[in-house]
Amino acid sequence: MLTPEMVKTYIEESLTCEHVEVTGDGQHFEAVIVSELFRGKTMLKQHQVVYDALGDKVGGEIHALSMKTVTPDQWKAS
């Protein structure tokens, strides 16, 4: 069974991130991802960056992924 820690590792191995948190039940996951890669991108484009990085794991091993994506500046301000 896929764990939140495994999803976190997939994200960290695929993207340059300052911070990643993942929770979930083995199929449905929620993630907070902080990355400079998101600067200047719409939320839709930010999520596409993550989905592209995870490739076919989304819809396969990862049944559903809800995410909050922010830049380091946004993270510090929250």
C-alpha positions in Angstrom: 0.0 0.0 0.0 1.2 3.5 -0.9 2.0 5.7 2.1 2.1 9.5 2.5 5.8 9.2 3.0 6.2 7.4 -0.3 4.2 10.1 -2.1 6.3 12.8 -0.4 9.5 11.0 -1.6 8.1 10.9 -5.2 7.5 14.6 -5.1 10.9 15.5 -3.5 12.7 13.3 -6.1 10.9 14.9 -9.0 10.8 18.6 -8.0 13.1 21.1 -6.2 11.1 21.8 -3.1 11.7 23.8 0.0 9.0 22.0 1.9 6.6 19.1 1.3 3.9 17.7 3.6 1.7 14.8 2.6 -1.2 13.1 4.4 -3.5 10.4 3.2 -5.1 7.0 3.5 -3.2 5.0 0.9 -5.2 6.1 -2.2 -6.3 9.6 -1.5 -3.6 12.1 -0.5 -3.3 15.8 0.4 -0.1 17.7 -0.1 1.4 21.0 0.7 4.3 21.8 -1.7 6.5 24.8 -1.4 8.7 25.5 -4.4 10.4 28.3 -6.3 9.3 26.5 -9.5 5.7 27.9 -8.8 6.7 31.6 -9.0 4.8 33.4 -11.7 2.6 30.4 -12.6 -1.2 30.2 -12.1 -2.5 27.6 -9.6 -3.5 25.4 -12.6 0.1 25.6 -14.0 1.6 24.9 -10.6 -0.6 21.7 -10.2 0.4 20.7 -13.7 4.1 20.9 -12.7 3.4 18.5 -9.9 1.3 16.1 -12.0 3.9 16.1 -14.8 6.6 15.3 -12.2 4.6 12.4 -10.8 3.8 11.1 -14.3 1.6 7.9 -14.5 1.7 7.5 -10.7 -1.3 9.8 -10.6 -4.3 7.8 -11.6 -2.3 4.7 -11.0 -0.7 4.2 -7.6 -2.0 7.6 -6.5 -5.8 7.5 -6.9 -6.4 11.1 -5.9 -4.1 14.0 -5.0 -5.4 17.3 -3.5 -2.6 19.9 -3.2 -1.8 23.4 -2.0 1.1 24.8 -4.0 2.9 28.0 -2.9 6.2 29.8 -3.4 8.6 30.2 -0.5 7.5 33.9 -0.2 3.9 32.9 0.1 4.8 30.1 2.6 6.7 32.6 4.8 3.8 35.1 4.7 1.2 32.5 5.8 
